[in-house]
Amino acid sequence: MEKSQIKMQIEKAVDDARKKKPLAPSITNTVTVNLVANAQLAVGGSAAMVYLPDEGEWCAENGDAVYLNAGTLFPVYEETFPRTMKALHENKTPWVLDPVGLGIGSLRTKLVSFCKDFPPTIVRANASEVIALSKLWGLSSSSSSEGPKGVDSVDSVLDAKDAAKALAKFIHGAVAVSGEEDFVTDGEVSVVSKGGSYLFEKITGAGCSLGGVCAVYSGVANPFIAALTATQIYNLAGKRAEKECSGPGSFQVKFLDELYNAAPSDVAENPFDFA
């Protein structure tokens, strides 16, 4: 795939999301639910935040794509996640997995392990989570990684390159690895997207909301283009917002504005290289 083809598809995804307003419900981290919903709305999607098993099944049947985030788990999720995943699989609905904090607690490990039988369309995670997920699913065995430090990565994005490719091939979808520069792959085509801001680390929910926006674009594009478009618009908006803000609080506000105002052509032209 040539760069010009990728850019055309990115432009189309940005434009289609704004025209079609895909419904991308989320079962997500309670710490970040507000930013996830607002980011989805800013790029043109329609948001719905749910928690209960029957609500998850409804979303799988009626949503254009769904976002599942393992960040803050409640006992009910032991039923919600499996029932939702099964319904997503049965309805062939695209969905995004964010294995936040993988390795913390037995319930999280159990639910993320269960995903292997009903694989997501896109995995969005930091480098350590990608490496840990690949090992959990038996797709890779050797790594110097000690796993995530809480919800933070202790590995570089390029450390996760092989694990990301293995995951993408297994799920027949795409993996987006977030970091200083973001790595996006479908197992065959891989790119590094540039831009963003150091202030992403100073607000809660930058990564989680990126997963939600991946789901929005999954409603209008194939997994690789959806993951890359979300990454591109985040890197563009983050770079622009940093120039206009005075700190983390105003950065978050400016960032949402930049997501909303980003032209499709500007998203496509945000720097990225094949990797």
C-alpha positions in Angstrom: 0.0 0.0 0.0 1.4 3.4 -1.0 1.5 6.4 1.2 -0.9 8.3 -1.1 -3.5 5.5 -0.9 -3.3 5.6 2.9 -3.7 9.3 3.0 -6.8 9.1 0.8 -8.3 6.5 3.1 -7.6 8.6 6.2 -9.3 11.6 4.7 -12.3 9.5 3.8 -12.5 8.1 7.3 -12.4 11.5 8.9 -15.1 12.8 6.6 -17.3 9.7 6.8 -17.3 9.7 10.6 -18.5 13.3 10.6 -21.2 12.6 8.0 -22.4 9.2 9.3 -22.0 9.8 13.0 -21.3 6.1 13.8 -22.6 4.8 17.1 -19.6 3.6 19.1 -20.7 2.6 22.6 -18.1 2.0 25.3 -17.7 -0.2 28.4 -14.8 1.8 29.8 -12.6 3.1 32.6 -14.7 5.1 35.0 -11.8 7.5 35.6 -11.8 8.5 32.0 -15.4 8.0 30.8 -16.0 11.8 30.3 -13.0 12.3 28.1 -13.7 9.2 26.1 -17.3 10.3 25.3 -16.3 13.9 24.5 -13.5 12.8 22.2 -15.8 10.4 20.4 -18.3 13.3 19.9 -15.6 15.7 18.8 -14.6 13.5 15.9 -18.2 13.0 14.8 -19.2 9.8 16.5 -22.1 9.0 18.8 -21.3 7.9 22.3 -23.0 5.6 24.8 -21.5 4.5 28.1 -22.8 1.2 29.5 -21.9 -1.3 32.2 -24.5 -4.1 32.4 -24.5 -7.4 30.5 -27.7 -6.8 28.6 -26.6 -3.3 27.7 -23.4 -4.7 26.3 -25.3 -7.2 24.2 -27.6 -4.4 22.9 -24.5 -2.4 21.9 -23.1 -5.3 20.1 -26.3 -5.7 18.1 -27.0 -2.0 17.5 -23.7 -0.2 17.5 -21.5 0.4 14.5 -18.5 -0.5 16.7 -17.8 -1.0 20.4 -15.0 -0.1 22.8 -14.1 -2.3 25.7 -11.6 -1.0 28.3 -10.4 -3.1 31.2 -9.2 -0.2 33.3 -11.6 -0.1 36.3 -13.4 -3.4 36.8 -16.4 -4.1 38.9 -17.7 -7.6 39.8 -20.6 -7.3 37.2 -18.0 -7.1 34.5 -17.2 -10.8 35.0 -20.6 -11.3 33.2 -20.7 -8.1 31.1 -17.4 -8.6 29.2 -17.9 -12.3 28.1 -21.6 -11.7 27.1 -20.7 -8.6 25.2 -17.7 -10.2 23.4 -19.9 -13.2 22.4 -22.5 -10.9 21.0 -19.9 -8.8 19.2 -18.6 -12.0 17.6 -22.1 -13.3 16.6 -23.0 -9.9 15.1 -19.7 -9.4 13.4 -19.5 -6.0 15.0 -16.0 -4.3 15.0 -14.6 -3.7 18.5 -11.6 -2.2 20.2 -9.8 -3.8 23.2 -7.8 -1.7 25.6 -6.2 -4.1 28.1 -5.4 -1.3 30.6 -3.3 -2.5 33.5 -2.9 -6.0 32.3 -1.3 -8.1 35.0 -3.0 -6.3 37.9 -5.5 -8.8 39.6 -6.9 -12.1 38.6 -10.3 -10.8 37.1 -8.5 -8.5 34.6 -6.3 -11.4 33.5 -9.2 -13.8 33.2 -11.3 -11.4 31.1 -8.5 -10.4 28.8 -7.6 -14.1 28.4 -11.2 -14.7 27.4 -10.8 -12.2 24.6 -8.6 -14.6 22.7 -11.6 -16.8 21.8 -13.6 -13.8 20.6 -10.8 -11.5 19.3 -11.1 -7.8 18.9 -10.8 -5.9 15.6 -8.3 -3.4 17.1 -6.0 -3.5 20.1 -5.0 -0.1 21.5 -2.5 -0.1 24.3 0.9 1.0 25.5 4.0 -0.9 24.7 4.2 -3.0 27.9 0.5 -3.9 27.6 0.9 -5.0 24.0 3.9 -7.2 25.0 2.0 -8.6 28.0 -1.1 -9.4 25.9 0.9 -11.2 23.2 2.5 -13.3 25.9 -0.8 -14.0 27.7 -2.3 -15.2 24.4 0.7 -17.4 23.7 1.8 -15.5 20.6 5.3 -14.6 21.9 7.4 -16.1 24.7 10.6 -14.1 25.0 10.8 -10.5 26.2 12.8 -8.5 28.6 9.7 -6.7 29.6 8.5 -6.9 33.2 5.1 -5.8 32.2 3.2 -2.6 32.8 4.0 -0.5 35.8 0.4 -0.1 36.9 -1.2 1.6 33.9 2.2 3.0 32.6 4.6 1.4 30.1 8.1 0.5 31.0 9.0 -0.4 27.4 9.5 1.7 24.3 7.1 1.6 21.4 9.6 -0.2 19.2 10.2 -2.8 21.9 6.6 -3.9 21.2 6.9 -3.9 17.4 7.1 -7.8 17.0 4.4 -8.4 19.6 2.1 -5.9 17.9 2.6 -7.6 14.5 1.9 -11.0 16.0 -1.3 -9.7 17.7 -2.4 -8.0 14.5 -2.0 -11.2 12.5 -3.8 -13.3 15.1 -6.8 -11.0 15.3 -6.8 -10.3 11.5 -7.1 -6.6 12.5 -4.8 -3.9 13.7 -2.8 -2.9 16.7 -2.0 0.7 17.8 0.9 1.1 20.2 0.9 4.5 22.0 4.0 6.3 23.1 6.3 9.2 22.2 5.8 8.1 18.6 2.9 5.7 17.8 3.3 2.4 16.0 0.3 1.1 14.0 0.3 -2.2 12.2 -2.0 -4.8 10.6 0.8 -7.4 10.7 1.9 -6.6 7.1 1.8 -2.8 6.8 3.3 -0.9 9.7 3.7 2.9 10.2 5.0 5.3 12.8 2.8 8.3 13.4 4.5 11.5 14.8 3.4 14.5 16.7 1.3 14.5 19.9 2.3 16.3 23.1 4.1 15.6 26.4 0.9 16.9 28.0 -0.9 13.7 27.1 0.9 12.3 30.1 -0.4 15.1 32.3 -4.1 14.4 31.8 -6.2 11.3 32.6 -7.6 9.5 29.7 -5.5 10.3 26.6 -5.0 6.7 25.8 -8.4 5.5 26.8 -10.1 8.2 24.7 -7.9 7.2 21.8 -9.3 3.7 22.0 -12.8 5.2 21.9 -12.0 7.2 18.8 -10.5 4.1 17.2 -14.0 2.6 17.7 -15.7 5.5 16.0 -13.5 5.1 12.9 -14.0 1.4 13.0 -17.6 2.1 12.1 -16.6 3.6 8.8 -13.2 2.1 7.9 -11.1 -1.1 7.9 -9.2 -1.8 11.1 -5.8 -0.5 10.0 -7.2 2.7 8.6 -9.4 3.2 11.6 -6.5 2.7 14.1 -4.2 5.0 12.0 -6.8 7.7 11.5 -7.4 7.9 15.2 -3.7 8.0 15.9 -3.1 10.7 13.3 -5.9 13.0 14.5 -4.7 12.6 18.1 -1.1 13.5 17.2 -2.2 16.4 15.1 -4.7 17.8 17.7 -2.2 17.2 20.6 0.6 19.1 18.7 -1.7 22.0 18.0 -3.3 22.1 21.4 0.1 22.3 23.1 1.0 25.5 21.3 -2.2 27.2 22.5 -2.5 26.1 26.1 -1.0 27.2 29.4 -1.0 23.8 31.2 -2.8 20.5 31.5 -6.3 21.9 32.2 -6.4 24.2 29.2 -4.6 21.6 27.1 -7.6 19.2 27.5 -10.0 21.8 26.4 -7.9 22.9 23.5 -7.3 19.3 22.5 -11.0 18.6 22.2 -11.4 21.8 20.1 -8.6 20.6 17.8 -10.1 17.2 17.4 -13.4 18.9 16.4 -11.8 21.4 14.0 -9.2 19.2 12.3 -9.6 19.1 8.5 -9.5 15.7 6.9 -6.6 16.7 4.7 -4.6 17.9 7.7 -5.1 14.6 9.5 -3.9 12.7 6.5 -0.8 15.0 6.2 0.3 14.7 9.8 3.7 13.1 9.5 4.0 9.3 9.4 6.5 6.9 8.0 6.5 3.2 7.1 8.3 1.1 9.7 
